[in-house]
Amino acid sequence: MAKLWRDSLLIGVKEVDNQHKELFSRVDKLFEACQLGKGKDEIGNILNFLEEYVVEHFRSEEDLQLKYNYVDYVSHKAMHDAFIKEVKELKRQYEQNGETGYLVVSVNRKVIDWLIEHVGKVDRTLGVFLKDKI
């Protein structure tokens, strides 16, 4: 099975990198379940995990940004807030409609695309900024 995490996503901050690896590991479980035709079985697990874990993870990143006066803090936090809102909307759809195929595809597309884009670009910039400070 293909793994979504790749070392090119490392930002150089151990705590944040470990949290990113955990996020990708959990999303991998959904991706793998989908490849086996069991995505509907895993969708509730990933949504519950994301709803709690991204808040914790984002707080860690944002605390570092505030501590070191990161110039892009406001826009970075806005991206985090928008993703939390997206996860809550996906969770609402899950609670309202159950494990639909459409929801599985939506979660895969939105979550995987967002994580790769955000970690690979936005968090990488944060990592460069933090490199000499931590």
MOCORQUI-V30151 format. One record per residue. N is the residue number from 1. SS is DSSP state (H for helix, E for strand, - for the rest). Layout:
# MOCORQUI-V30151
n=N ss=SS
n=N ss=SS
This chain:
# MOCORQUI-V30151
n=1 ss=-
n=2 ss=-
n=3 ss=-
n=4 ss=-
n=5 ss=-
n=6 ss=-
n=7 ss=H
n=8 ss=H
n=9 ss=H
n=10 ss=-
n=11 ss=-
n=12 ss=-
n=13 ss=-
n=14 ss=H
n=15 ss=H
n=16 ss=H
n=17 ss=H
n=18 ss=H
n=19 ss=H
n=20 ss=H
n=21 ss=H
n=22 ss=H
n=23 ss=H
n=24 ss=H
n=25 ss=H
n=26 ss=H
n=27 ss=H
n=28 ss=H
n=29 ss=H
n=30 ss=H
n=31 ss=H
n=32 ss=H
n=33 ss=H
n=34 ss=H
n=35 ss=H
n=36 ss=-
n=37 ss=-
n=38 ss=-
n=39 ss=H
n=40 ss=H
n=41 ss=H
n=42 ss=H
n=43 ss=H
n=44 ss=H
n=45 ss=H
n=46 ss=H
n=47 ss=H
n=48 ss=H
n=49 ss=H
n=50 ss=H
n=51 ss=H
n=52 ss=H
n=53 ss=H
n=54 ss=H
n=55 ss=H
n=56 ss=H
n=57 ss=H
n=58 ss=H
n=59 ss=H
n=60 ss=H
n=61 ss=H
n=62 ss=H
n=63 ss=H
n=64 ss=H
n=65 ss=H
n=66 ss=H
n=67 ss=H
n=68 ss=-
n=69 ss=-
n=70 ss=-
n=71 ss=-
n=72 ss=-
n=73 ss=H
n=74 ss=H
n=75 ss=H
n=76 ss=H
n=77 ss=H
n=78 ss=H
n=79 ss=H
n=80 ss=H
n=81 ss=H
n=82 ss=H
n=83 ss=H
n=84 ss=H
n=85 ss=H
n=86 ss=H
n=87 ss=H
n=88 ss=H
n=89 ss=H
n=90 ss=H
n=91 ss=H
n=92 ss=H
n=93 ss=H
n=94 ss=H
n=95 ss=H
n=96 ss=H
n=97 ss=H
n=98 ss=-
n=99 ss=-
n=100 ss=-
n=101 ss=H
n=102 ss=H
n=103 ss=H
n=104 ss=H
n=105 ss=H
n=106 ss=H
n=107 ss=H
n=108 ss=H
n=109 ss=H
n=110 ss=H
n=111 ss=H
n=112 ss=H
n=113 ss=H
n=114 ss=H
n=115 ss=H
n=116 ss=H
n=117 ss=H
n=118 ss=H
n=119 ss=H
n=120 ss=H
n=121 ss=H
n=122 ss=H
n=123 ss=H
n=124 ss=H
n=125 ss=H
n=126 ss=H
n=127 ss=H
n=128 ss=H
n=129 ss=H
n=130 ss=H
n=131 ss=H
n=132 ss=-
n=133 ss=-
n=134 ss=-
